[in-house]
Each structure stands twice: as C-alpha cells, then as structure tokens.
C-alpha cells in the first residue's frame, strides 16, 4: 500500500512563458568623456608643474 502511494506522488515541474512581455528598465551612465577630460587636465598640470611629485 505504501509503495503504491509513493509511486503515485511523482514531482512535477511546469514552465510557462509569461503572458506579458518582460520589461527591463536600465539607467546607464557613461562617463568615459569625463575621465578623458580629467586625464588631460592632470597631464597639463603635471607638464606645467615639473616639481610637483
């Protein structure tokens, strides 16, 4: 009896696609231009101030 009960309880996994489309909101900030400006400014300061370091 126990064996029949255990055989009747088979685990079931069900996968379904969502009804609505998946929406992903992303805020991406690109600061590459800012870094280039800072590097140029630092390069100018270092070229003018030779004894800084």
C-alpha distance matrix in Angstrom:
0.0 3.8 5.4 5.3 6.4 8.8 10.1 10.9 12.9 15.9 19.1 22.0 25.7 28.3 32.0 34.7 38.4 40.1 41.8 45.1 47.0 46.7 50.0 51.2 54.4 56.3 59.4 61.1 64.3 66.4 69.1 70.4 73.8 74.2 73.6 76.2 78.7 78.1 78.4 81.7 83.0 82.1 83.8 86.9 87.0 86.6 89.3 91.7 91.0 91.4 91.3 88.3 86.0
3.8 0.0 3.8 5.5 5.1 6.2 8.7 9.9 11.0 13.9 16.8 20.0 23.5 26.4 30.0 32.9 36.7 38.2 40.2 43.3 45.0 44.5 47.7 48.7 51.8 53.5 56.6 58.2 61.4 63.4 66.0 67.4 70.8 71.1 70.4 73.1 75.6 74.9 75.2 78.5 79.7 78.8 80.5 83.6 83.7 83.2 86.0 88.4 87.5 87.9 87.8 84.7 82.5
5.4 3.8 0.0 3.8 5.4 5.2 6.2 8.6 10.2 12.3 15.5 18.7 22.2 25.1 28.7 31.7 35.4 37.3 39.4 42.6 44.1 43.6 46.9 47.9 51.2 52.8 56.0 57.4 60.6 62.4 65.1 66.3 69.7 70.2 69.4 72.0 74.6 74.0 74.1 77.4 78.8 77.9 79.4 82.6 82.8 82.3 84.9 87.4 86.7 87.0 87.0 84.0 81.7
5.3 5.5 3.8 0.0 3.8 5.5 5.2 6.2 8.9 11.3 14.8 17.5 21.2 23.7 27.4 30.2 33.9 35.8 37.6 40.9 42.7 42.5 45.9 47.2 50.5 52.3 55.6 57.2 60.5 62.4 65.2 66.4 69.8 70.4 69.8 72.3 74.9 74.4 74.7 77.9 79.3 78.6 80.1 83.2 83.5 83.1 85.7 88.2 87.6 88.0 88.1 85.1 82.9
6.4 5.1 5.4 3.8 0.0 3.8 5.5 5.2 6.6 9.9 12.9 15.7 19.4 22.0 25.7 28.4 32.2 33.8 35.6 38.7 40.6 40.3 43.6 44.9 48.1 50.0 53.2 54.9 58.2 60.3 63.0 64.4 67.7 68.2 67.7 70.3 72.8 72.2 72.7 75.9 77.2 76.4 78.1 81.2 81.4 81.1 83.7 86.1 85.5 86.0 86.0 82.9 80.8
8.8 6.2 5.2 5.5 3.8 0.0 3.8 5.4 5.3 7.8 10.6 13.9 17.4 20.4 24.0 27.0 30.7 32.4 34.6 37.6 39.2 38.7 41.9 42.9 46.1 47.8 51.0 52.5 55.7 57.7 60.4 61.6 65.0 65.5 64.9 67.4 70.0 69.4 69.7 73.0 74.3 73.5 75.1 78.2 78.4 78.0 80.7 83.1 82.4 82.8 82.9 79.8 77.6
10.1 8.7 6.2 5.2 5.5 3.8 0.0 3.8 5.5 6.6 10.2 12.9 16.5 19.3 22.8 25.8 29.5 31.6 33.7 36.9 38.4 38.1 41.4 42.6 46.0 47.7 51.1 52.5 55.8 57.6 60.4 61.6 64.9 65.6 65.0 67.4 70.1 69.7 69.9 73.0 74.5 73.8 75.3 78.4 78.8 78.4 80.9 83.4 82.9 83.2 83.5 80.5 78.3
10.9 9.9 8.6 6.2 5.2 5.4 3.8 0.0 3.8 6.0 9.5 11.6 15.4 17.7 21.4 24.0 27.8 29.7 31.4 34.7 36.5 36.5 39.9 41.3 44.7 46.7 50.0 51.7 55.1 57.1 60.0 61.3 64.5 65.2 64.8 67.2 69.8 69.5 69.9 73.0 74.4 73.8 75.4 78.4 78.8 78.6 81.1 83.6 83.1 83.6 83.9 80.8 78.8
12.9 11.0 10.2 8.9 6.6 5.3 5.5 3.8 0.0 3.8 6.4 9.1 12.8 15.4 19.1 21.9 25.7 27.3 29.4 32.5 34.2 33.8 37.1 38.4 41.7 43.6 46.8 48.5 51.8 53.9 56.7 58.1 61.4 61.9 61.5 64.0 66.5 66.1 66.6 69.7 71.1 70.5 72.1 75.1 75.4 75.2 77.8 80.2 79.7 80.2 80.5 77.3 75.4
15.9 13.9 12.3 11.3 9.9 7.8 6.6 6.0 3.8 0.0 3.8 6.4 10.0 12.8 16.4 19.4 23.1 25.2 27.4 30.5 31.9 31.5 34.9 36.1 39.5 41.2 44.6 46.1 49.5 51.3 54.2 55.4 58.7 59.4 59.0 61.4 64.0 63.7 64.0 67.1 68.6 68.0 69.5 72.6 73.0 72.8 75.2 77.7 77.3 77.8 78.1 75.1 73.1
19.1 16.8 15.5 14.8 12.9 10.6 10.2 9.5 6.4 3.8 0.0 3.8 6.8 10.1 13.5 16.7 20.3 22.2 24.7 27.5 28.8 28.2 31.4 32.5 35.9 37.6 40.9 42.4 45.7 47.7 50.5 51.8 55.1 55.7 55.3 57.8 60.3 60.0 60.4 63.5 64.9 64.4 65.9 68.9 69.4 69.1 71.7 74.1 73.7 74.2 74.6 71.5 69.5
22.0 20.0 18.7 17.5 15.7 13.9 12.9 11.6 9.1 6.4 3.8 0.0 3.8 6.5 10.1 13.1 16.8 18.8 21.2 24.2 25.5 25.1 28.6 29.9 33.3 35.2 38.7 40.3 43.7 45.7 48.7 50.0 53.2 54.0 53.7 56.1 58.6 58.5 58.9 61.9 63.4 63.0 64.6 67.5 68.1 68.0 70.4 72.8 72.6 73.2 73.7 70.6 68.8
25.7 23.5 22.2 21.2 19.4 17.4 16.5 15.4 12.8 10.0 6.8 3.8 0.0 3.8 6.7 10.1 13.6 15.7 18.5 21.2 22.2 21.6 25.0 26.3 29.7 31.6 35.0 36.5 40.0 41.9 45.0 46.3 49.4 50.3 50.0 52.4 54.9 54.8 55.3 58.2 59.8 59.5 61.0 63.9 64.5 64.5 66.8 69.2 69.1 69.8 70.3 67.3 65.5
28.3 26.4 25.1 23.7 22.0 20.4 19.3 17.7 15.4 12.8 10.1 6.5 3.8 0.0 3.8 6.7 10.3 12.5 15.0 17.9 19.1 19.0 22.6 24.2 27.8 29.9 33.5 35.1 38.7 40.7 44.0 45.3 48.3 49.2 49.3 51.5 53.9 54.1 54.7 57.5 59.0 59.0 60.5 63.2 64.0 64.1 66.4 68.8 68.8 69.6 70.3 67.2 65.7
32.0 30.0 28.7 27.4 25.7 24.0 22.8 21.4 19.1 16.4 13.5 10.1 6.7 3.8 0.0 3.8 7.0 9.5 12.4 15.0 15.8 15.6 19.2 20.8 24.5 26.6 30.2 31.8 35.4 37.3 40.6 41.9 44.8 45.9 46.0 48.1 50.6 50.9 51.5 54.2 55.8 55.8 57.3 60.0 60.9 61.1 63.2 65.6 65.7 66.6 67.5 64.4 62.9
34.7 32.9 31.7 30.2 28.4 27.0 25.8 24.0 21.9 19.4 16.7 13.1 10.1 6.7 3.8 0.0 3.8 6.3 8.8 11.7 12.8 13.2 17.0 19.1 22.8 25.2 28.9 30.7 34.4 36.4 39.9 41.2 44.0 45.2 45.5 47.6 49.9 50.4 51.2 53.7 55.3 55.6 57.1 59.6 60.6 61.0 63.1 65.3 65.6 66.7 67.7 64.6 63.3
38.4 36.7 35.4 33.9 32.2 30.7 29.5 27.8 25.7 23.1 20.3 16.8 13.6 10.3 7.0 3.8 0.0 3.8 6.5 8.7 9.2 10.0 13.8 16.1 19.8 22.3 26.0 27.9 31.6 33.6 37.1 38.4 41.0 42.3 42.9 44.8 47.0 47.8 48.6 51.0 52.6 53.1 54.5 56.9 58.0 58.6 60.5 62.8 63.2 64.3 65.5 62.4 61.3
40.1 38.2 37.3 35.8 33.8 32.4 31.6 29.7 27.3 25.2 22.2 18.8 15.7 12.5 9.5 6.3 3.8 0.0 3.8 5.5 6.9 7.8 11.4 14.1 17.6 20.5 24.1 26.3 30.0 32.3 35.8 37.5 39.9 41.0 41.9 43.9 45.9 46.6 47.7 50.0 51.4 52.1 53.7 55.9 56.9 57.7 59.7 61.8 62.2 63.5 64.6 61.4 60.5
41.8 40.2 39.4 37.6 35.6 34.6 33.7 31.4 29.4 27.4 24.7 21.2 18.5 15.0 12.4 8.8 6.5 3.8 0.0 3.8 6.8 9.1 12.2 15.5 18.6 21.9 25.4 27.8 31.5 33.9 37.4 39.2 41.3 42.5 43.6 45.6 47.4 48.3 49.6 51.7 53.0 53.9 55.6 57.6 58.7 59.7 61.6 63.5 64.1 65.6 66.8 63.6 62.8
45.1 43.3 42.6 40.9 38.7 37.6 36.9 34.7 32.5 30.5 27.5 24.2 21.2 17.9 15.0 11.7 8.7 5.5 3.8 0.0 3.8 6.4 8.8 12.4 15.2 18.6 22.0 24.6 28.2 30.7 34.2 36.1 38.1 39.2 40.5 42.5 44.1 45.1 46.5 48.6 49.8 50.8 52.5 54.5 55.6 56.6 58.5 60.4 61.0 62.6 63.9 60.6 60.1
47.0 45.0 44.1 42.7 40.6 39.2 38.4 36.5 34.2 31.9 28.8 25.5 22.2 19.1 15.8 12.8 9.2 6.9 6.8 3.8 0.0 3.8 6.3 9.7 12.8 15.9 19.4 21.6 25.3 27.5 31.1 32.8 34.8 36.2 37.4 39.2 41.0 42.0 43.3 45.3 46.7 47.7 49.3 51.3 52.5 53.5 55.3 57.2 58.0 59.5 60.9 57.7 57.1
46.7 44.5 43.6 42.5 40.3 38.7 38.1 36.5 33.8 31.5 28.2 25.1 21.6 19.0 15.6 13.2 10.0 7.8 9.1 6.4 3.8 0.0 3.8 6.6 10.0 12.9 16.6 18.8 22.5 24.8 28.4 30.1 32.3 33.5 34.5 36.5 38.3 39.2 40.4 42.6 44.0 44.8 46.4 48.5 49.6 50.5 52.5 54.4 55.0 56.5 57.7 54.5 53.8
50.0 47.7 46.9 45.9 43.6 41.9 41.4 39.9 37.1 34.9 31.4 28.6 25.0 22.6 19.2 17.0 13.8 11.4 12.2 8.8 6.3 3.8 0.0 3.8 6.5 9.8 13.3 15.8 19.4 21.9 25.4 27.4 29.4 30.5 31.7 33.8 35.4 36.3 37.7 39.8 41.0 42.0 43.8 45.7 46.7 47.8 49.8 51.6 52.2 53.8 55.1 51.9 51.4
51.2 48.7 47.9 47.2 44.9 42.9 42.6 41.3 38.4 36.1 32.5 29.9 26.3 24.2 20.8 19.1 16.1 14.1 15.5 12.4 9.7 6.6 3.8 0.0 3.8 6.4 10.0 12.3 16.0 18.5 22.0 24.0 26.2 27.1 28.2 30.4 32.0 32.8 34.2 36.4 37.6 38.4 40.2 42.2 43.2 44.2 46.3 48.1 48.6 50.2 51.4 48.2 47.6
54.4 51.8 51.2 50.5 48.1 46.1 46.0 44.7 41.7 39.5 35.9 33.3 29.7 27.8 24.5 22.8 19.8 17.6 18.6 15.2 12.8 10.0 6.5 3.8 0.0 3.8 6.8 9.8 13.2 16.1 19.4 21.8 23.7 24.3 25.8 28.0 29.4 30.1 31.9 34.0 34.9 35.9 37.9 39.7 40.6 41.8 43.9 45.5 46.1 47.8 49.0 45.8 45.4
56.3 53.5 52.8 52.3 50.0 47.8 47.7 46.7 43.6 41.2 37.6 35.2 31.6 29.9 26.6 25.2 22.3 20.5 21.9 18.6 15.9 12.9 9.8 6.4 3.8 0.0 3.8 6.1 9.7 12.5 15.8 18.1 20.2 20.9 22.1 24.4 25.9 26.6 28.2 30.4 31.4 32.3 34.2 36.1 37.0 38.2 40.2 41.9 42.5 44.2 45.4 42.2 41.8
59.4 56.6 56.0 55.6 53.2 51.0 51.1 50.0 46.8 44.6 40.9 38.7 35.0 33.5 30.2 28.9 26.0 24.1 25.4 22.0 19.4 16.6 13.3 10.0 6.8 3.8 0.0 3.8 6.6 9.9 12.9 15.6 17.4 17.7 19.3 21.7 22.8 23.4 25.3 27.4 28.2 29.2 31.3 33.0 33.8 35.2 37.2 38.7 39.3 41.2 42.4 39.1 39.0
61.1 58.2 57.4 57.2 54.9 52.5 52.5 51.7 48.5 46.1 42.4 40.3 36.5 35.1 31.8 30.7 27.9 26.3 27.8 24.6 21.6 18.8 15.8 12.3 9.8 6.1 3.8 0.0 3.8 6.4 9.7 12.1 14.2 14.8 16.0 18.3 19.8 20.5 22.1 24.2 25.3 26.2 28.1 30.0 30.9 32.1 34.1 35.8 36.5 38.2 39.5 36.4 36.1
64.3 61.4 60.6 60.5 58.2 55.7 55.8 55.1 51.8 49.5 45.7 43.7 40.0 38.7 35.4 34.4 31.6 30.0 31.5 28.2 25.3 22.5 19.4 16.0 13.2 9.7 6.6 3.8 0.0 3.8 6.3 9.3 11.0 11.2 12.7 15.2 16.3 16.9 18.8 20.9 21.7 22.8 24.8 26.5 27.4 28.7 30.7 32.3 32.9 34.8 36.2 33.0 33.0
66.4 63.4 62.4 62.4 60.3 57.7 57.6 57.1 53.9 51.3 47.7 45.7 41.9 40.7 37.3 36.4 33.6 32.3 33.9 30.7 27.5 24.8 21.9 18.5 16.1 12.5 9.9 6.4 3.8 0.0 3.8 5.8 7.8 8.8 10.0 11.9 13.6 14.6 16.0 17.9 19.2 20.3 21.9 23.8 25.0 26.2 27.9 29.7 30.6 32.3 33.9 30.9 30.9
69.1 66.0 65.1 65.2 63.0 60.4 60.4 60.0 56.7 54.2 50.5 48.7 45.0 44.0 40.6 39.9 37.1 35.8 37.4 34.2 31.1 28.4 25.4 22.0 19.4 15.8 12.9 9.7 6.3 3.8 0.0 3.8 5.5 5.3 6.5 8.9 10.2 10.9 12.5 14.6 15.6 16.7 18.5 20.3 21.4 22.6 24.5 26.1 26.9 28.7 30.3 27.3 27.4
70.4 67.4 66.3 66.4 64.4 61.6 61.6 61.3 58.1 55.4 51.8 50.0 46.3 45.3 41.9 41.2 38.4 37.5 39.2 36.1 32.8 30.1 27.4 24.0 21.8 18.1 15.6 12.1 9.3 5.8 3.8 0.0 3.8 5.5 5.3 6.4 8.9 10.1 10.7 12.6 14.4 15.4 16.5 18.6 20.2 21.0 22.5 24.6 25.7 27.1 29.0 26.3 26.2
73.8 70.8 69.7 69.8 67.7 65.0 64.9 64.5 61.4 58.7 55.1 53.2 49.4 48.3 44.8 44.0 41.0 39.9 41.3 38.1 34.8 32.3 29.4 26.2 23.7 20.2 17.4 14.2 11.0 7.8 5.5 3.8 0.0 3.8 5.5 5.2 6.4 8.8 10.0 10.8 12.5 14.4 15.4 16.7 18.6 20.0 21.1 22.9 24.4 26.1 28.3 25.7 26.2
74.2 71.1 70.2 70.4 68.2 65.5 65.6 65.2 61.9 59.4 55.7 54.0 50.3 49.2 45.9 45.2 42.3 41.0 42.5 39.2 36.2 33.5 30.5 27.1 24.3 20.9 17.7 14.8 11.2 8.8 5.3 5.5 3.8 0.0 3.8 5.5 5.2 6.3 8.6 10.0 10.6 12.3 14.2 15.4 16.6 18.3 19.9 21.3 22.4 24.4 26.2 23.3 24.0
73.6 70.4 69.4 69.8 67.7 64.9 65.0 64.8 61.5 59.0 55.3 53.7 50.0 49.3 46.0 45.5 42.9 41.9 43.6 40.5 37.4 34.5 31.7 28.2 25.8 22.1 19.3 16.0 12.7 10.0 6.5 5.3 5.5 3.8 0.0 3.8 5.4 5.1 6.1 8.6 9.8 10.4 12.1 14.1 15.2 16.2 18.1 19.9 20.7 22.3 24.0 21.2 21.3
76.2 73.1 72.0 72.3 70.3 67.4 67.4 67.2 64.0 61.4 57.8 56.1 52.4 51.5 48.1 47.6 44.8 43.9 45.6 42.5 39.2 36.5 33.8 30.4 28.0 24.4 21.7 18.3 15.2 11.9 8.9 6.4 5.2 5.5 3.8 0.0 3.8 5.5 5.1 6.2 8.6 9.9 10.4 12.3 14.3 15.2 16.3 18.4 19.8 21.2 23.5 21.1 21.4
78.7 75.6 74.6 74.9 72.8 70.0 70.1 69.8 66.5 64.0 60.3 58.6 54.9 53.9 50.6 49.9 47.0 45.9 47.4 44.1 41.0 38.3 35.4 32.0 29.4 25.9 22.8 19.8 16.3 13.6 10.2 8.9 6.4 5.2 5.4 3.8 0.0 3.8 5.4 5.1 6.1 8.6 9.8 10.6 12.3 14.1 15.2 16.6 18.2 20.2 22.4 20.0 21.0
78.1 74.9 74.0 74.4 72.2 69.4 69.7 69.5 66.1 63.7 60.0 58.5 54.8 54.1 50.9 50.4 47.8 46.6 48.3 45.1 42.0 39.2 36.3 32.8 30.1 26.6 23.4 20.5 16.9 14.6 10.9 10.1 8.8 6.3 5.1 5.5 3.8 0.0 3.8 5.4 5.0 6.1 8.4 9.8 10.5 12.1 14.0 15.3 16.2 18.2 20.0 17.2 18.0
78.4 75.2 74.1 74.7 72.7 69.7 69.9 69.9 66.6 64.0 60.4 58.9 55.3 54.7 51.5 51.2 48.6 47.7 49.6 46.5 43.3 40.4 37.7 34.2 31.9 28.2 25.3 22.1 18.8 16.0 12.5 10.7 10.0 8.6 6.1 5.1 5.4 3.8 0.0 3.8 5.4 5.1 6.0 8.6 9.9 10.4 12.1 14.2 15.1 16.4 18.5 16.0 16.4
81.7 78.5 77.4 77.9 75.9 73.0 73.0 73.0 69.7 67.1 63.5 61.9 58.2 57.5 54.2 53.7 51.0 50.0 51.7 48.6 45.3 42.6 39.8 36.4 34.0 30.4 27.4 24.2 20.9 17.9 14.6 12.6 10.8 10.0 8.6 6.2 5.1 5.4 3.8 0.0 3.8 5.4 4.9 6.1 8.6 9.8 10.4 12.3 14.1 15.6 18.2 16.3 17.3
83.0 79.7 78.8 79.3 77.2 74.3 74.5 74.4 71.1 68.6 64.9 63.4 59.8 59.0 55.8 55.3 52.6 51.4 53.0 49.8 46.7 44.0 41.0 37.6 34.9 31.4 28.2 25.3 21.7 19.2 15.6 14.4 12.5 10.6 9.8 8.6 6.1 5.0 5.4 3.8 0.0 3.8 5.4 5.1 6.2 8.6 9.9 10.7 12.1 14.5 16.7 14.4 16.0
82.1 78.8 77.9 78.6 76.4 73.5 73.8 73.8 70.5 68.0 64.4 63.0 59.5 59.0 55.8 55.6 53.1 52.1 53.9 50.8 47.7 44.8 42.0 38.4 35.9 32.3 29.2 26.2 22.8 20.3 16.7 15.4 14.4 12.3 10.4 9.9 8.6 6.1 5.1 5.4 3.8 0.0 3.8 5.4 5.1 6.1 8.5 9.9 10.3 12.1 14.0 11.4 12.6
83.8 80.5 79.4 80.1 78.1 75.1 75.3 75.4 72.1 69.5 65.9 64.6 61.0 60.5 57.3 57.1 54.5 53.7 55.6 52.5 49.3 46.4 43.8 40.2 37.9 34.2 31.3 28.1 24.8 21.9 18.5 16.5 15.4 14.2 12.1 10.4 9.8 8.4 6.0 4.9 5.4 3.8 0.0 3.8 5.5 5.1 6.1 8.6 9.8 10.9 13.5 11.9 12.8
86.9 83.6 82.6 83.2 81.2 78.2 78.4 78.4 75.1 72.6 68.9 67.5 63.9 63.2 60.0 59.6 56.9 55.9 57.6 54.5 51.3 48.5 45.7 42.2 39.7 36.1 33.0 30.0 26.5 23.8 20.3 18.6 16.7 15.4 14.1 12.3 10.6 9.8 8.6 6.1 5.1 5.4 3.8 0.0 3.8 5.5 5.1 6.2 8.5 10.5 13.4 12.1 14.1
87.0 83.7 82.8 83.5 81.4 78.4 78.8 78.8 75.4 73.0 69.4 68.1 64.5 64.0 60.9 60.6 58.0 56.9 58.7 55.6 52.5 49.6 46.7 43.2 40.6 37.0 33.8 30.9 27.4 25.0 21.4 20.2 18.6 16.6 15.2 14.3 12.3 10.5 9.9 8.6 6.2 5.1 5.5 3.8 0.0 3.8 5.4 5.2 5.9 8.6 10.8 8.9 11.4
86.6 83.2 82.3 83.1 81.1 78.0 78.4 78.6 75.2 72.8 69.1 68.0 64.5 64.1 61.1 61.0 58.6 57.7 59.7 56.6 53.5 50.5 47.8 44.2 41.8 38.2 35.2 32.1 28.7 26.2 22.6 21.0 20.0 18.3 16.2 15.2 14.1 12.1 10.4 9.8 8.6 6.1 5.1 5.5 3.8 0.0 3.8 5.5 5.1 6.1 8.5 7.1 8.7
89.3 86.0 84.9 85.7 83.7 80.7 80.9 81.1 77.8 75.2 71.7 70.4 66.8 66.4 63.2 63.1 60.5 59.7 61.6 58.5 55.3 52.5 49.8 46.3 43.9 40.2 37.2 34.1 30.7 27.9 24.5 22.5 21.1 19.9 18.1 16.3 15.2 14.0 12.1 10.4 9.9 8.5 6.1 5.1 5.4 3.8 0.0 3.8 5.7 6.0 9.6 9.5 11.3
91.7 88.4 87.4 88.2 86.1 83.1 83.4 83.6 80.2 77.7 74.1 72.8 69.2 68.8 65.6 65.3 62.8 61.8 63.5 60.4 57.2 54.4 51.6 48.1 45.5 41.9 38.7 35.8 32.3 29.7 26.1 24.6 22.9 21.3 19.9 18.4 16.6 15.3 14.2 12.3 10.7 9.9 8.6 6.2 5.2 5.5 3.8 0.0 3.8 6.0 9.0 9.1 12.0
91.0 87.5 86.7 87.6 85.5 82.4 82.9 83.1 79.7 77.3 73.7 72.6 69.1 68.8 65.7 65.6 63.2 62.2 64.1 61.0 58.0 55.0 52.2 48.6 46.1 42.5 39.3 36.5 32.9 30.6 26.9 25.7 24.4 22.4 20.7 19.8 18.2 16.2 15.1 14.1 12.1 10.3 9.8 8.5 5.9 5.1 5.7 3.8 0.0 3.8 5.6 5.5 8.7
91.4 87.9 87.0 88.0 86.0 82.8 83.2 83.6 80.2 77.8 74.2 73.2 69.8 69.6 66.6 66.7 64.3 63.5 65.6 62.6 59.5 56.5 53.8 50.2 47.8 44.2 41.2 38.2 34.8 32.3 28.7 27.1 26.1 24.4 22.3 21.2 20.2 18.2 16.4 15.6 14.5 12.1 10.9 10.5 8.6 6.1 6.0 6.0 3.8 0.0 3.8 5.7 7.6
91.3 87.8 87.0 88.1 86.0 82.9 83.5 83.9 80.5 78.1 74.6 73.7 70.3 70.3 67.5 67.7 65.5 64.6 66.8 63.9 60.9 57.7 55.1 51.4 49.0 45.4 42.4 39.5 36.2 33.9 30.3 29.0 28.3 26.2 24.0 23.5 22.4 20.0 18.5 18.2 16.7 14.0 13.5 13.4 10.8 8.5 9.6 9.0 5.6 3.8 0.0 3.8 5.6
88.3 84.7 84.0 85.1 82.9 79.8 80.5 80.8 77.3 75.1 71.5 70.6 67.3 67.2 64.4 64.6 62.4 61.4 63.6 60.6 57.7 54.5 51.9 48.2 45.8 42.2 39.1 36.4 33.0 30.9 27.3 26.3 25.7 23.3 21.2 21.1 20.0 17.2 16.0 16.3 14.4 11.4 11.9 12.1 8.9 7.1 9.5 9.1 5.5 5.7 3.8 0.0 3.8
86.0 82.5 81.7 82.9 80.8 77.6 78.3 78.8 75.4 73.1 69.5 68.8 65.5 65.7 62.9 63.3 61.3 60.5 62.8 60.1 57.1 53.8 51.4 47.6 45.4 41.8 39.0 36.1 33.0 30.9 27.4 26.2 26.2 24.0 21.3 21.4 21.0 18.0 16.4 17.3 16.0 12.6 12.8 14.1 11.4 8.7 11.3 12.0 8.7 7.6 5.6 3.8 0.0
